[in-house]
Amino acid sequence: RSGREAVLSRIIHEVGPVAMLVPERFLEASAWAKHLVTAWIDFKGPGLEDAWRAVSQWMASSGRSISGCTTWDEWGIEMCAYLCAPERLHLPYTPLSTVCQVRNKFHFREACRQAALPSCRCANVHRKDELLVALEKEWKYPLILKPAQGTGSYYCRK
């Protein structure tokens, strides 16, 4: 929960009814909020289209509309951007293409370089042989290897 219940309660108090969209993989971790929200929309698939299908079905069956979208953390930003797009909910949000660009470390750094903004050196490596070439020609130790996607230490290994 880590403070999320108080935040959700405040949103409900200040904004009004809240429908919560929850991917199946987060049902257990999100169960604390079920008693607070007006509608609970869960869906099985991991994809953005699965989320849109669940939201569309909920709107059609409930007769309700959605007037805003937010997420607890970075993991839901792409979903919110997808759902809010003009061809779906038509709500203000950062475009999905921009969200994907800034969430990918390599693409973000490339965009910074193209805009003549300071950016640390980086390489986009997909295979071991590419890594070995980069290490031999371009990089000196110590260095940090990070996955292009993810936050905190997700996907990082020693």
ZIGIKA-V379315 format. One record per backbone hydrogen bond with DSSP energy under -0.5 kcal/mol. NH is the residue of the N-H (numbers start at 0). CO is the residue of the C=O. Records with the same first field share a line. If there is no record, write none. Layout:
NH = CO + CO
This chain:
3 = 0
6 = 2
7 = 3
8 = 4
9 = 5
10 = 6
11 = 7
12 = 8
13 = 9
14 = 10
15 = 10 + 11
19 = 38
20 = 18
21 = 19 + 40
23 = 42
25 = 22
26 = 23
29 = 25
30 = 26 + 27
32 = 29
33 = 30
35 = 32
36 = 32
37 = 17
38 = 17
40 = 19 + 38
41 = 39
42 = 21
50 = 46
51 = 47
52 = 48
53 = 49
54 = 50
55 = 51
56 = 52
57 = 53
58 = 54
59 = 55
60 = 56
61 = 57
62 = 58
75 = 72
76 = 73
79 = 75
80 = 76
81 = 77
82 = 78
83 = 79
84 = 80 + 81
87 = 84
88 = 82
89 = 84
90 = 83
98 = 94
99 = 95
100 = 96
101 = 97
102 = 98
103 = 99
104 = 102 + 147
107 = 103
108 = 104
109 = 105
110 = 106
111 = 107
112 = 108
113 = 109
114 = 110
115 = 112
116 = 111
124 = 122
130 = 126
131 = 127
132 = 128
133 = 129
134 = 130
135 = 131
136 = 132
137 = 133
138 = 133
145 = 143
153 = 150
155 = 152
